[in-house]
Amino acid sequence: MYGVWTPEQVGMAEEPVLARTPEGALMRRAAYGAAQAARRMLAQRTGGVAGRRVVVLVGTGNNGGDGLWAGVELRRRGVGVTAVLLRPDHAHPAGLAGLRSWNARIVTAPEDAVPVIARADLVLDAIVGTSARGGLRSPAPLLVGAADTAGVPVLAIDTPSGVDPRTGTVPDATDEGPAAVTAAETVTFGARKPVHVLARDRCGPITFVDIGLGPELPEPPITVLEAADVGARWPVPGPGDDKYTQGVVGVAAGSATYPGAAVLASGAACLATSGMVRYAGSAADEVRAAWPEVIATDHVEEAGRVQAWAVGPGLGTGEDGAATLRFVLDVGVPLLADADAVTLLGADAGLRARAADVPTLVTPHAGEFGRLVAELDDPPDPAVDRVDAARRAAAALGVTVLLKGNATVVAAPDGRVLVHPAGSSWLATAGSGDVLSGIAGALLAAGLEPFDAAGAAAFVHARAAEYGAGTPGSPVPASHVQAAIPDAIRSVRAEAGA
């Protein structure tokens, strides 16, 4: 597990470190780390370092200084470095002097920089740092667009310029060019920031450089689970366990129109090491045919005792669906509410109040989230800030919220937040959410609290998608994700040493 801190928290942590460190030493340490990352990228891309061509896009302030000093480190190793100064009168004085002393080329006219960028082997993005707001300003879009057009990879220093470092949001492109950098890789210093987990598609792989901020940082407002954390938490049967003590999960999902939702959710619950799965709904025959180990019935009242319910995928939002949700809430066991169950909660204040009285995990995508919070005062908007939206919704509704998206955000009513950065967008396929519901429902039945169940389920779900895809980057249907659940669980447990 690792933490994620806001730019403001990182800035406050830097102050005491800067006070006890010789002037400029911290910047030089960061620049050295950036140069190492650049050298590795050059070697991987071109087979060598000496004689290669690097362009540094230099903005103002310390981020520009990091780029200039990284250019010095690269010049010392025989790299041809050109620094493009976006605001020549405000470039970091010491860094610029250092680069000049190594006879690097300095360019101040944007029109002169474009052909240089097109011939480069690598571009360093040192335009703006984590204190910036808003998209790129002229002439940066022209220069970033030149790199994109020429296919030159970009190494972002600390954060991709133009992407909001607090929320990961990206402005629309301008007539001049892109409003934000899309980095091939990002190197960051001291602490990871929200952009690194909320906009992984803009950051690329992250290289973390420790500059000694750890003791000065507060408790992180966001955490990220790693495989070993998930593996250590995953429930497995012991010598004294049986099918009941391992957790019995009820699944109320599917309909005549959407029987596949029931099959996917029930099967996922089986494969996620649930002790027993009880299905209730109109797709009972389809579930029995696909998963004969599931105890299937037509009505929730006939399902029998369970330790948790997973309700909603393909259920419908009419009176039958509402009656099912009311019955499940009256049972009083932990609840996983997905899809139509989320919409039903959003439309009925009484159901929302009852959900707050039991351990409840809701798993909306953006549209469902909007319906869930529509009746709240000042409804939060995930398009503005996904973490803030999920945190505020969880606190207002008294439930744990798993907000689906390219980066999954989980927020508990007490303010805890974790993020799972997506490695790809291939989970945005029909039925994928039904699989997640089954996994999370099984974990709730096994005794995990909603926050832990959500984090572990999101991680295994994403890893199962990687395994189910076969070839990295290829599409993965939900049934393949479901089938890969056991492999995903085995892998996280292996990384936990279990």
N, C-alpha and C positions, 0 to 999 in steps of 0.2 A: 504494500500500500504506500502511496506517496501523496503528498499534499500539493495543493494549488492555492496560490495567494494572489490577492488583488495587487495591481501596480502601486497603489497607495501603501499597502502593507510592506511591500518590498522596499519602497522608497524610505519608509521609516526605519526598516531594519538596516539599510545601508548607512544611515547617518552615524551610528556609533562605530561601525566598521571603518568608515572613512576617517573618523576622528582619530583612530589609533593606528592608521596606516599611512605611510609616506605618500605625499601628494602624487597623484598620477599612477600609483602602483596598482590600484584596483582596476583601473581602465586598461592598463597594460596586461594584467592577468586575463581579463575578459577578451582582449584583442588577440592574445596568444591562443586562447581556446578557439576563437573564431578562425584564426589562420590555420590551425591544425585541421579543423573541419573542412576548410577550403582545400587544403593540400590533399586530404583524403579524397574529396570529390574530384579533384583534378586527376589524381592518379587512377581512380576508377573509370573516369570518362575518357582520358586521353593516354593512359599508360605511363605518364610521367608528370613532373612538376616544373623543373627548370625549363625556361623558354616558353612556357604557356602564358596566355594572356588573360588577365583578370581586370575587370572594370569595377570600381567601387562607386556606387551612387551615394554621394555624401550630402546629408542634410545638416541641420544645425544641432547644437547641443552635444550631449554625451554620446548619443547613438552615432552621430557623425564622427565623433572622436574615436569610438570603438572601430569604426570602419577604416579610418585613416591609419590608426596604429596596426590594425590587421594587415593593411597594405604594406606597412613597414616590414612586418614579419615575413610577408610573402616576398618582398624585394630581396630580403637578406638570403633567401633560398633560390634566387635566380628567376623569379617570376616577373614577367613584364606587367607592370601595374599602371593603370590609368585611373586617376581620380576625377570624377565628374562632380563639380561643385554646384549644387542647385542654388545655393545662396552664398556666393563667394565671400561677401563681407561678413558672414556669420559662421564661417567654418571654424572648427575647433583649432585655436592657434597653435598649440603645442603639437597636436597630431599632424597638422598641415606642414609645420616646419620639419617635423621628423620625416615625413614622406618626401618633401622636397630635398632633404639632405641625401636621400637615396636615389635621386635623379629620376623619380617617377614622373610620368606625364600628367599635367594638370590641365583639365579642360573646363571652361566656364560657359561656353556657348552651346545650348542644347542641339542646334543644328550640326555642330561639329561632333557632338557626342554620338549621334545616331549611327553613323557608319563604324565607329570604334566599337560600339556595343555589338553590332551585327557580326564583327569578326572575333569577338571574345570567346574564350573557352568557358568562362564562368563570370557571373555578375554577383557582387556582394550588395545586398540591400541594406544600406545604413541611412535611409532617408529620414525616418522618424522613429522614435522610441515608444515606450509604453505609456508616456504621458499624453500622447497625441489623441485627438478626437477628429472624427470625420475622415472622408476619403482623401486620396492624394490630390495635391494642388499643383497647378502648372509650375514648372514643365515636367513634373514627375510622371504623369500619365503617358506623355510622349516617349519618355526614356524606357519606362517599364514595358510599354507596348512594343518598342523596338526589340527588346530581349525576347518577348513572347513570339513576335513574328519570325525572328531568326532562329528560334528554338534553343536559345542559350539558357542553361539552367541558372536559377537564382538561389543563392544561399542567403536567407534572411537572418539578420543579426538582431537577436532578441525576439523580434516579432515581425511578421510580414507587414510592411507599411501599408496603411490604409484600412486594414482589418481592425475593428475595434478590439483593443487588447482586453477589455473587461467583459465583453459579451460575445465576441467572435462574429458579430454581424458584419456584412460586406455591403458597401454602397453600390449603387448602380454605376455602370461605366459612363464616362463622359464622351463628348464628341472628340476630345483629344486622345482618349485612350482609356485603359482600365483604371478604375478608381482605387484598386488595391493590388498588391503583389500576390501572385500565386507562386509560392516557393517550392523548389525541389526538395529542400531541407531547411531546417531552422536550427540555429544554435542559440541557446538562451543561458542566462547567467544568474546564479544565486538561488533562484526559485522558479518553478513553473507558474505561468500565469493562465488565467481562464482561456485566453485565445488558443493556447496550446492543446487544450482538450475539447474545446467547443468548435474549433475550426481546423481540425486536423487535415481536411482536404486542402486548405490554403497553406498550412505549415509544412506538410510533408513529415518525414521522420524527424524527431527532435533529438538533438544532442545537448545534454545538460552539462554545464561547466560550473563546478563548485567554486565560489569565490569567498566562502567563509561566512555566509549570512545565517546559516542554520541556527546558531544559538540565539540570535536576535529576532527570529520570526515567531509570531504568535501561533496559536492553534489554527490550522488551516480552515478556511471557510468551505473548502471543497476538498474531497478526497477521491482518489482513483484506486480501485481494487486491481491487484495483479493476480496472476493465476494461482500463486501459492496461497493467497488470502482466501480465494474461493475454494480451493481444494481442501484447506484446513477446516472450512465451515460446512462443507458438504455432508449431509447426514448419510451415514452408512450403517447397516444393521450390525449389531454386535452378537455375541454368542447367545445372549438371553432374549434377543428380539424375535418377534413374529410379525405376521402381516399387519396386525393391528397396532402394535407398538411402533412400527416403522412409519405409520401415518396413513390414514384412509382419507382420500380426497374425493369429493363429489364434484362432478362436472355437469353443469346445466348449460348446454350450448346447442347450436344447430337448429334446423327447421327443415320442413319439406323443401324449401328453396335452397337452403345452405346446409346440407347434411355433412359436407366436407369439413366444416368448422368443428363439428362434434368429433369427427374421426381424428382430426389433427390435434385438437386439445386433449382428448382422452388418451391417444397414443403417446403424446409427449409426456403426459403425467405418468404413464406406465414406464416409459424409458428413463424418466428422471428419478428412478429408484423409489417411487411411491410403494408402500406396502400393499395397498389395494386401491383400485379406482372404481367408483360407483358412478355410472352415467344415468342421467334422467332427462328425457326429452323425446321429441318426435322422431329423432334419427336413431332410435335404439337398435333397429335392425341393422342399419349400416355400421354402427359401432361394433355390434356383436360379430358381424362378418369380418371386420378388419382386425378386431382385437378381442378374441374369444375370452381372454382373461378378465375383461371388464364385466362387472356386474351391472347390467343395463336394464332400465325400466322406463316406462313412458312418462311418469310423473314424479316430481321432486318429493311429494308426500310419501312416496313408496320407496324412496332410495335407501333408507336405513341410516344408521349413525355414521357420521363422518367427523374428521378433525378440522376440515376446512372445505370451503366451496370455491370453485372457479366458475364464474357465471358471466355470460354475455356474448361470446362470439356467435354470430348468426342467430341469436335468440329472437330478434324482433323487438320492436318498441311499442307494440300494442298492449292491450290489457293482459293478455296471457303472459307476455314477458314481464310486465310490472308485477303480476301476481307471483310469478316465480321468484323475482327479486325480493318481494316482501316476505315470502315464506322463508327464504334463506336467511334474511336478516333477523327474522324472529328466532331462528335456531340459535343464533348468538355465537357461532364459531368464526374463526378468521375467514375473511372474504377477499377473493380476487375478483374485481369488477373490471371487465374489459368491454370494448366495442359497444354493443347496444345497452349493456348494463350501465356504462358511463353516461350515455345519452339519457337513460331513464333517471339516473341520479340528478343530472343537471336540470331536468324538467320538474322535479318533485322535491320541495324543501323537506317534506316529511321523511322521504327516503334518505335524503342527505343527512338529516339529523340522526336517523337510526344507524346509518353507516358509521357515523362518528362514535357510536357507542360500542362498536366491536373493532377488533384489529382489522383494518381494511386497507387494501392496496388497490389503487385504480391505475390503469395503464392506457391512458389516452394518447392518440396521435394529435397533431395540432388542431384539426377540425373538431374532434371530440372534446379536446381541452376547452375550446371556445364555448361549446355547449355546456360543459360542466360548470364553468365559472360565470356564465352569462348573467345569473341573478345576483352575483356578488356586487357590493359597492366597489366601484373602481376596479373592474375585472382586469387581472394581469394579462399582458400580451406577450406570448413567447416569441413573436417576431421581433420584439424590441430587446428582450433579455430573457433567455430561456431559464437560467438559474433563478433569477428573481421571480419569474412567473411561477415556476414550480414550487419554490419556497413559500411564496405568499398564498398560493392555492392550498398547499398542505396545511398551513397554519389556520387559514380561514375555515376549511372544511373539516379539519380534525382527522384527516386520513393521510396515508403515505401516497405520494404521487410519483409514478414512473412516466415521464414525458418522453414518448418515442420520437425519434428523429435521427439525423446523421450522427449526432452525439446524444446518447440516452442520459437524461437527467433524472435522478431519484432524490426526492425531498421528503423528509419526515416532518410531522407536525411540530417537533421540538426544534427545528431549524437545521438539522444535519442535512448535508447534501453530498451526494457522490455523483460522478460523471463517468460514463463509459464511452471513451472516444471510439467511433466506428472506424474500422479499417477500410470499409467500402460501403457502397450504397445498395448492395445486392439483397439486403434484408427487406428492402422496400418492395416486397412482392406479395401477392394475394395469399392469405393463409399464414404468413409468417407470424403475425401477431397471435394467431390461435395457438401456435406452437409455444410461444412465450407464455401464454396464459396457462397452459398445461404444466410447464416447468415450474412456474412460480406457485401455482396452486399446490403442487406436490411438496414444495419446500415449506409452504405455510402449514400443510397438514403434518409435516415432520417436526414442527415446533419452532421453526425460525420466525423471528419477528418480521413484520412486513418490510422494514428497511433492509435487513440482511437478505431476506428472500428476493427482494427486487434486484439488489446488486448482484447476487450470485446468479440469478436466472438470466439477467441481461448479459453477463459475461459468458456463460455457457451457451446461450442462444447465439451470440455472435461467433463464438469459436466453432459451434456446430455448423454455422453457415460457411465458415472457411473450409472445414472438412468436407461439407456436402457439395461445395462448388467443384471439387476435384482439381481443376486447373485454376490457379489464382486469377481473380478478375473475371471469371466466367459467371454467367447467371446461375442462380441456385433456387429451384422451386422449393416451396415449403415442405413438401414430403421428403426431400433430400436433407433439409435441415433437421427434420424430425428423426430421420434414420441415423444421423450422425451424432445424436445426443450422447449415447454411451461412450463413443470415442472422445467427445469433448470432456465428459466427466472424468474419464480415465486420465486424460492428459493433465487436467488441473490438479487432480489428486497426486499424480506422479511428481508434478512440480512442487507440491507441498510435502513431498517425501512420505506420502501416506500409501 
